[in-house]
């Protein structure tokens, strides 16, 4: 594995002393160095985007910490070890909030710098060595009330029952409540909390910040308030999804109707977008406009799928009418079963748990089986006989 290391200090003499304190590195490590003020360090991070920075710096003013924070937001994969003579809890908290991963006290003693170095190199090695690339699926409502959140949460639960490790991320940033469809418990951490400290995000930290609602299923909740959505930047969404893909087999996104920069960044990473609607003209009208927008953003039609929710046989508008109006086939019809769905939602229980034999449950299992067919195959014995 190769990675880029940057050493930084106020002066050339300090830089030479810093280099002597670090463990030796081999040819796989590309080392660069710079000295000067905080603006010079920030510019170096933004220019070179190193994997690891070791910086010897004096106590910094709040404006200088904000400058470092801006640089790390621009290079979210960069980890920083800072050497500092200041050790007050208030200052350390400020530094960590700026995105610095570790602070080592000056003067150096007891091998603290070596241990911090080893922790960050191990973290980098683990991140680079991960082979998991989870599948990202986005559920997007054509119109409010389409049932998109019900579908995304229950598909997530269905996949988890198949032994898949599943992350459900609530990206309805202004009014998201996906967790309530799966549990009555309240999440202590939201996506906004992670976005405010995006440089700390790695697969392990992400999973520990999520709420476990069932075996193999974790949820990252939407912000507690609409104002929290402002903290969720496109760069933060990308960092969170990259970490989630390394940790989970499936990453399901419960999207809102607002296609802002953060939402588009999420859709960019999705291998499939499931557009959900009901069989009424307003839903079809909005779905057509949304499909036009998505294709104008460069998404291939093969990536865009249509789910008809609350489908009823013999209705005035049929799935064939939807296909004709949208120019896209209907991938799944989810029957109308109001009482069972309402009970599931009102009690925060997945419908596969509260009403496993309901037609809605059976329809959801169809999509889950398509997405994870290998798990369905394992349930069959020789000659295809069910076990």
ZANU-795562 format. One record per residue: residue in one letter; x, y, z of N, C-alpha, C, CB in turn. Coordinates in pm, whole numbers, plus 50000, padded with zeros to 5 digits. Glycine has a CB too. Layout:
<recs>
aXYZXYZXYZXYZ...
</recs>
This chain:
<recs>
x500844988150000500005000050000500875012450000499055000150121x500535022349920501235035049919500325045949971501745038549778x500905055650039500115066950082501005079250091499425064150217x500345090850098501065103650097501095109550238500395113549998x502295113150281502515119050413503055133150396503475110350497x502515142450470503015156150471503445159950612501955166050419x504665164950625505175170250752505125185350745506635165150782x504705191550856504585206150857505025211650992503135210550826x505725222950988506175229751110506325244651080507535223751163x506455252951185506555267451161507835271551088506485274751293x508935264651115510225268351056510915255851003511135275751159x511975258150924512745246950871513425239050983513795251950771x513905246051087514535239051199513535230151272515145249051296x512345235351298511305227251361510955215151274510045235751388x510955217351143510615206551051511645195251059510535211950907x512915198851066513965188751077513845180951207515355195251068x513545187951316513365181251444512175171751442513195191451556x511095176051375509905167651366510215154751289508765175251297x510955155951179511285144251098512075133951178512085148350975x512905138651269513715129551350512875121951453514815137351421x511745127551490510905121451594510015110351540510055132051659x509835109751408508885100251350509555086851322508285105851222x508785076051324509325063051283509785063651138508265051751302x510735055251103511235054850966510145049450874512515046150955x510145054050750509155049650652509885043550533508255061350606x509205034550459509825028350343509435035750215509435013550333x509805029850101509595036549973508125037349934510355029449865x507265029950003505835030449969505165043250019505125018350028x505855050850102505305063250157505905075150082505585064350309x505035082850020505485095049954505475106550053504605098249832x506655111650087506775121850191507015135450128507925118350289x506235145150172506455159150135506505167250264505345164550038x507035179250256507145187650375506935202250337508505185750443x506545209850437506355224150418506455230850554504975227350350x506755243650554506775251050680506185264950657508225252050736x505735270950767505115284150757503965285650854504635286650616x502955293050810501815296050896500645286750862501385310750881x499545288450934498395279650916497855280450773497285283451015x497865292250713497395293450575498235284950481497435307950530x499525283650509500385275350426500035260550441501865277650462x499735256350565499335242650588498015239650517499215239750738x497055248650530495755246550467495885245650316494795257850505x496715254350260496915254050115497565240950070497785265950071x498485235850152499155223250119498165211550123500335220650216x497265211450221496245200950229495325201550107495415202350358x494895213450071493985214949957494665211549825493445229249952x495955214349816496675211749691497045197049677497935220249685x497695191449780498265177949770497295167049814499505177149852x496285170549895495345160849950496065148550005494325156649841x496945150450102497685139050157496775130050238498845143950244x497225117650256496485108350341496675111550488496915094050313x497895115850524498225118450663499095130750674498925106250727x498785139350770499575151350799500025150650945498765164450772x501305153250968501825154951104502295169351112502985144651138x501655177351197501905191751202502305196251342500675199451155x503415203151351503885209251476503445223751473505465207951492x502475227351556501905240651551501775246451692500535240351482x501895259651703501645266151832500135266651858502245280451835x499755272351971498325273851998497705282651891498075279852138x496575278151836495955284951723494735292951766495565274951617x494525303951697493325312051719492125305251653493515326451663x490955309651693489735303551638489665305051486488485309951702x490085316451433490065318551288491025308951217490435333051254x492145305751281493095296351221492535282051222494435296751297x491825278451328491195265351332490105264151226490605262651471x489385274851202488365274651096489015272850959487535287551098x490205278450942490915276850814491325262250793492155286050809x491785255750899492115241550890490865233350861492795236651019x489775236750929488525229650908488075230450762487435235250999x488195242250702487805244050562488675235450470487905258950521x489955234850500490855226650417490515211850428492315228950458x490215207250549489885193250568488525189750509489905189750715x487615199250506486345196950438486565195050289485385208650462x487565202150235487905200750094488645187850064488735212650048x489285182050167490025169450152489625160050265491565171950151x488405154450260487865146850374488625133950405486435143450348x489445129050315490185116650343491505119250414490455109050213x491845131850438493105135350505492955134650656493565149450463x493865127650722493905127050868495075135650918494055112250918x494855142651029495865151651083496215147651226495365166251078x497515146551252498055145551387498705158951418499085133551401x498245165651522498785178751556499595177851684497655189051571x500795183651681501615185151801501355199051857503135182951771x501035200051986500675212952042501105213952188499155215352030x501585225752230501925227652371500705230352459502895238952384x499575233652398498365237052473497535224352496497535247852398x497155221852623496445209552655495135211952731497335200552736x494645224052734493395226452807492255219252736493105241752817x491285213852812490165206552751489395215052651489215201752859x489235227852680488485236552590489195237652454488305250552652x490515239252460491265240552335491265227452256492715244952365x491445216352325491455203452257490135200752188491775192252356x489035204552253487725202752192487595211052065486625206452292x488085223452070488065231951951488865225751837488625245851984x490025220451871490885214551769490225202451706492245210551829x489645193651788489005181751735487795185251649488595172451849x487075195651687485935199951607486365205251471485155210651681x487585209851461488075214651332488395203151237489305223351351x488405190951288488675179451203489985172551229488625183551062x490815177951319492075171451354491755158451427492975180751443x492425147551389492075134551445492755131851578492425123651347x494015136151596494735133951721495585146151756495625121251711x495705148951886496565159751935497585153452029495735171052006x498865155652000499955150152081500615161752156500995142551992x500805160552288501335171752366502835174052342501095169352514x503215186552350504635190552349505015195352490504905201852243x506235192452535507265184852463506935170152454508615186652530x507465163452352507185149252330507775140752442507725144752195x507005130652482507475121652587506695108652579507315128052727x507295097952630506625085052647506115078852517505465086752741x506715082652405506345076352278504945079452229506475061752290x504345090652274502975093752235502845096252085502465105852312x503845102852026503765105551883503835092451803504895114951840x504695083351844504815070551775503505062751781505945062151835x502865062651897501595055351910500505061851826501165054652057x500445075251825499455082151742499705079051594499495097451767x500965079151555501355075751417500865061751382502895076751399x501135052151468500755038351440499245036751429501305029051549x498495043851514497025042951508496505047951374496385051151622x497065059051328496575064751203496995056551082497055078951188x498185050851086498615042250975497775029550971500115038550990x497455023851088496585012051092495195015451039496485006651235x494695027051074493385031251025493415032750872492965044651092x494475038850821494605040650677494715027250606495835049350646x495485018050664495645004850605494304997350601496694996650684x493564998250710492264991550716491304997450612491654992650856x491345010650597490455017250502490805013450359490515032450519x492095013250329492535009650195492334994750165493995013350176x492464986650271492414972250250491024966550241493124965450359x490014974650266488644969450264488244965450123487654979950318x487644953650108487194948849977485674950149962487614934449957x484974953250067483514954350060483124966849982482884954550202x482234965349887481674976649814480174974649810482284977949670x479514979549914478084977549925477314984149812477594982850056x476134978749784475274983949678474404994949734474404972649617x474375006349666473605017949710472325018849628474435031049696x471175018949698469865019749635469125031749693469055006649655x468585040049606467875052149650466385050649624468435064649579x465575054649721464115054449708463635068949709463445046149824x463015072749599462685086749575461185088249550463495092349455x460485096349629459035097949608458735107149491458385103349735x457785102849409457345111649300456545123349356456505103849198x455915121149470455055131149531454915127649678453645131849460x454655137449761454435134649902453295124849924454145147549977x453495115150013452475105250040452555092949951451145111350026x453645091749877453775080249786454035067249862454905082749688x454505068049986454855056050062456305052050043453975044750022x457125061149994458525057949967459275053950093459205069849901x459035060950204459725057550329459305043850380459455068150436x458025040750371457565027450410458275016650329456045026150393x458415018950199459035009050112460535007650141458825012749965x461235018850155462685018050177462995011450310463315032150172x462245014650415462525008850546462214993950549461715015950653x461134990050487460754976050491461584967350395459284974650458x462034973050283462974965850197464294963950271463204973350063x464724974250345465944973150424465814961650525466254986450497x464684960850590464464950250688464444936650619463154952450765x463784935650502463724922950430465114918150390462844924350306x465964927250346467334923450310468124918850431468044935250242x467894925350544468614921350665468234907250709468334931250779x466984903250684466554889750718467284879250635465064888350698x467804883250521468524874150434470004873450468468364878450291x470374878750582471774878150623472634889150565472344865150586x472014898550494472764909950439472944920550549472024916050316x474134926650550474364937850643473854950450574475894939050684x472884956950635472154967850568472244980750649470684963950547x472514991650578472455005150636471315012650570473815012750617x470475018650651469415027450600469775041650640467985023350657x469955050350542470345064150569469205073350529471655067950491x468725081050626467595090050603468115103150545466815092750736x467905104850414468345117050346467175126350314469065113450217x466045124150380464995134250378465365144150488463525127950401x466295152950455467025160550557466165170350634468145167850494x465095175150575464265185250642463155179050728463655194550540x462605167850684461465162250756461525147050763460165166650689x462715141350770462855126850770462425120450901464265123150741x461795108750892461375101151011461445086250983459945105251054x462395081950901462475067950860462615058550979463645065950765x463365062651081463585053751196462275049851263464505060551298x461285058751261460015055951328459255044451262459145068351329x459585041251138458915030351069459455016751113459075031850918x460575016751187461225004351226461315002451376462585003751167x461225013251452461405012151597460795024351665462915010951633x460435022651790459945033951870461095040951941458905029151971x462295035251937463455041252003463905053751927464625031152011x464575062551997465035075051939466555074551923464615087152026x467015078551807468445078251780469145089851852468715078951629x470305087051909471085097451977471945105451881471965091252084x472215100051763473075106551665472345107551532474415098851648x472475118751465471855120651334472935122951229470855132451337x472505123051104473445125550996474055139551006472745123950862x473325148851065473875162351083475025162251182472785171851132x474935154151287476035153251384477295148151317475655144051500x477175138151231478345133051160478885143251061477995120051088x477975150250994478405159850893479195171450954477205165150817x478905174851079479635185751144481075181851177478905190051271x481365169051177482705164251211483125153751109482755158351357x483025157350981483125147550873484495141150865482805154150742x485535147850910486885142150899487085130350992487915152750929x486215128451089486325116951178485685104351120485695120151312x484945105951011484145094850962485025084350895483075099850863x484935072250945485445060450879484405049550900486865056250935x484545037750838483485027550850483145023950994483905015150778x484165022651079483905018751218483155029751293485215015651290x483615042151277482965053351345481535055151297483765066251322x481315053451167479965054751113479035044451175479985053250960x479435031851174478555021451227478255023551375479175007551207x479255027951450479045030251594478105042051619480375032651665x477955050851520477085062551533475645059651491477625073951453x475415048051432474095044651382473295036851486474215036551253x471995037051472471115029951564470825016051509469795037951586x471055005951591470744992251551469274989451581471674982051626x468504986951476467064984651493466694969951478466284992951393x467614962051425467404947551411468764941451381466354944151297x468924928451402470174922251362470474925051214470134907051388x471674929551185472114932651048471544945650992471744921250957x470814953251070470194965551017470464977251110468674963650998x471104987551054471354999851128470795011851051472865001751154x470425022151127469785034051069470575046351109468315035251116x470825055051011471365068351038470225078251019472585071650944x469795084251130468585092451129468815106051064468085094351271x467725111951019467755125550965467965135551079466445128750887x468325148051046468495158251150467245160051235468885171551088x467465163851362466345166051453465495178051412466845167951594x466105187851349465405200051310465705203051164465805211951400x464805210051095465095213850957466395221850943463935222050901x466745229551046467965237551039469205228551029468075246751161x469125216551088470265207451084470625203050943469975195351167x469665203850850469935199950712471025208550650468675200850629x471185220750699472185229750642473605224750667472025243550700x473785216350768475115211150799475505199350711475195207150944x474535193550642474805181550562475185185850420473565172050559x476475187450398476985191950269477145180350172478325199150288x477255183250043477525172449947478785164549980477655178249807x479835171350024481075164350060480855154950178482185174550094x480045159250275479755150650390478965138350347478965158450498x477985140150259477205128750210478105118750139476095133550115x479005123750057479915114749985480795106950082480785122649887x481315113750183482165107050281481395096350358482765117350377x480165099550397479345090050471479025077850386478045096750519x478655080050260478315068750174479535060250142477685073750045x480685066450124481905058650101482205049550219483105068050075x482045054950339482275046750459481225035750471482255055550585x479975038950440478895029050450479105017550352477535035750425x479565020650233479775010150133480865000450175480135016249998x481815005150253482864996350301482394987350415484045004550347x481324991350481480884984250603479674975450581480574994250711x478854978550479477574971750463477444965850324476424981450491x476614955350314476334949250184475374957850102475764935250203x474404963750170473444972550104473344985550182472044965650092x473274996650108473055009850166471815015550100474315019350147x470715016550176469465021550123469275036050166468275012950169x468905044350071468745058750094467265062350086469575066949992x466735067550194465365072750194465455087550161464635070250332x465115091050038465305104549988464075113250013465645104349839x464305126250022463205135850022462915140349881463525147850112x462015149849868461645154649734462535165749684460215159349734x463345171649773464205182649734465505177149676464495191949854x465765179949549466985175249485468035186449489466715170749338x468625188249608469685198149623471025191449598469655204849763x472125198649626473445193349600473735180549675474475203449634x473315179749802473555167749881472785155849824473145170050028x471545158049782470745147149726471335142149595469305151649704x471765151449510472345147449382473645139649403472615159849295x474455143949501475685136549530475365122249573476495143749639x474275120449649473855107049690473375098949570472755107949796x472565104949485472055097849367473185093849274471035106449293x474245101849271475395098449188475995085049228476465109349198x475945081949358476545069549407475595057649399477005071449549x474325060149376473345049249374473425041549244471935054749394x473365028249254473325020049133471915019249077473845006049161x470905021849162469515021549118468725031849197468905007449136x467805038549128466905048149190465475043049171467085062649128x464775040649282463415035649277462445047249298463195024549383x461785050849192460805061649195459455055849236460705068949057x458885060749346457655055049400456475064349374457795052249551x455355058549337454155066349310452915057949332454175071849166x451755064549331450465057749337449725060149206449625062649459x448665052549185447965052749056446915063849050447315039249029x447375076249058446515087849036447245097448943446125094849171x446485105848875447095114948778448125124348838446015123048711x447885130348958448925139149013450245131949036448445145149144x450195119449083451435111949103452135109548970451145098649173x451395105648869451985102648739452565115348677450935096448645x451865126448694452335139248641453665143148705451295150148665x453745142048837454985145548905456105135648874454755146249056x455735122848859456745112848826457365115548689456135098748828x456545119748596457075122748461458035134548467455925125748363x457675144848541458575156348556459885152448625457895167548634x459765143748725460955139648799461865131048712460555131948925x461285122048634462095113948543462815122548440461235103548473x462125132748391462755141948296463935149148360461725152248245x463755153348485464845160048556466025150548577464355165348691x465745138348617466815128748645467595125348518466235116048706x466905123948408467615121048284468415133248238466635116748174x467905145148265468665157248229469925158748313467795169648246x469925152548431471115152648515472135142048473470725150548661x471785134348371472725124648317472545110548365474065128948348x471485107548440471265093948487470645085548376470365093948613x471245073848350470735064948246469355059648284471705053348222x468525057548184467185052548213467235038748277466355052048085x468295031148247468425017748308468605018548459469595010248246x469045030048508469255031948652467965035448724470295042748676x466945039948649465715045048707464615034448701465275057948635x464045031448817463025020948827461745026948888463535009048914x460625020948855459325026048901458645015448988458425029848780x458185019849105457395011249195456015017749212458105009249334x454985010049184453615014649207453185009749345452635009449095x452855018949431452415015649567450885016749575453095025049671x450305009049666448855008549688448125004949558448335022249741x448704995249488448114990349364446864982049393449134981849285x445854983849308444604976249321444204970949184443464984949381x443844958249182443424952049056442104958249010443264936649074x442034960948880440804966448824440634981248845439654959448882x441704988248885441605002548905441425010248775442835007548977x440995022648787440745030748667442025033448590440085043948705x443135035448664444455037148602445275024748631445175050048655x445905019448529446645006848543448155009348536446204996848435x448904999048569450354999948556450775001648411451024987548614x449984996048319450274998048177450145012748139449334989448090x449175019548198449015033948173450235041548225447725039248240x450735037448342451925043848397453115041848304452245038148537x453295029748256454415027048166454305035348038454455012048131x453105036747987452905044647866453195059447891451465042847814x452745064448007452925078648037454385082148067452055082648155x455085072948134456445075948177457505071048079456695069848314x457135061747993458135055947905459105047147980458885066747834x458665041848094459515033148176458635022048233460225041148290x459145009648238458334998648290458144999648441458974985248254x457064993748488456824992648632457544980248684455294992048664x458484982148774459294970948825458574963048933460604976048878x457704969749008457064962849121455724969249150457964963249247x454734960849176453414965449220453224961049365452264959749129x453044970649453452824967749595451334969649624453694977049687x450624958949661449164959649676448734969549785448594945849709x447484973449776446894982149878446394973349993445734990749819x446994975250109446564967850229446614977750344447484955050257x445654986650346445714998350434445844994650581444495006950415x445024985250629445014982150772446354976550818443894972150802x446924967250742448194961150782449334971250777448524949250692x449334979650674450394989750662450265000150774450334996650524x449035004550801448835014450907449275008951042447355018750913x448954996351070449374990251197450894989751206448784975951212x451544986051098453014985551095453614999251125453504980550959x453105009451060453665022951077453365028351216453085032550970x452145026751264451745032351392452505026151509450275030451413x452955013751493453665006951601455175006251579453104993051618x455655011751468457085011251441457614997151426457835018251550x456824988551361457194974551342457204971551192456204964951419x458274966051137458274962350995457104953250963459604955450957x456484955050849455304947250816455644932450798454644952650689x456894929450761457294915450751457304908650887458674914450688x457334916550991457274911251128455844911451182458194919351220x455124922051155453764923251210452724915751128453374937751219x452954914550996451994907750909452734900550798450954917750851x453484889950830454354883550730453604877250614455174873150797x452324873950631451564867550523450754877550441450644856950580x450824890150476450064900450404450584901750261450154914050478x449714904850165450174906650026451274917150010448994910549939x451254927350094452334937350088453664931050124452034949250182x453694922850228454914915950267455434907150154454684907550393x454534900150089454934891249980455504899249863453734882749933x454934910849834455464919249726456854924449759454514930949698x457054928549884458364933549924459424922549916458304939150066x459034910349947459964899149938460374896549794459344886649998x459514899549699459864897849558461064906649523458674901349467x461024919249563462144928149534463384924049613461774942649567x463194920149738464344915749818465014903549755463904912649961x464204894449702464764882649637465524886249510463664872649606x465064896249439465794900649320467144906649359464974910949241x467154914049467468384920949507469394911549572468054932249603x468904901349641469804891949710469394877649677469774894249863x469484873749550468994860449509469804849049566468984859449360x471084851449593471924840649646471414835849781473374845249658x470844844849859470314840749989469064832149972469984853050075x468244835349874467064827049850467484813149804466154833549745x468564812549723469014799649672469494790649784470114801549569x470064796349889470584788249998469494780850074471364796950093x468254785350060467164779050132466664766450061466024788950151x467254763349944466794751749869467834740649874466494755549723x467364728549882468264717249889468504711349751467724706649982x468904698549746469154691949620467864691149536469724677849646x468014691949404466914691049308465884702249327466224677549321x466304713349393465434724949407464334723349508464824728049278x464374713149591463344711249692463524721149804463364697049746x462464727749849462534737449957462844730250088461214745449969x463704736450169464104730550297463274736450409465604732750324
</recs>
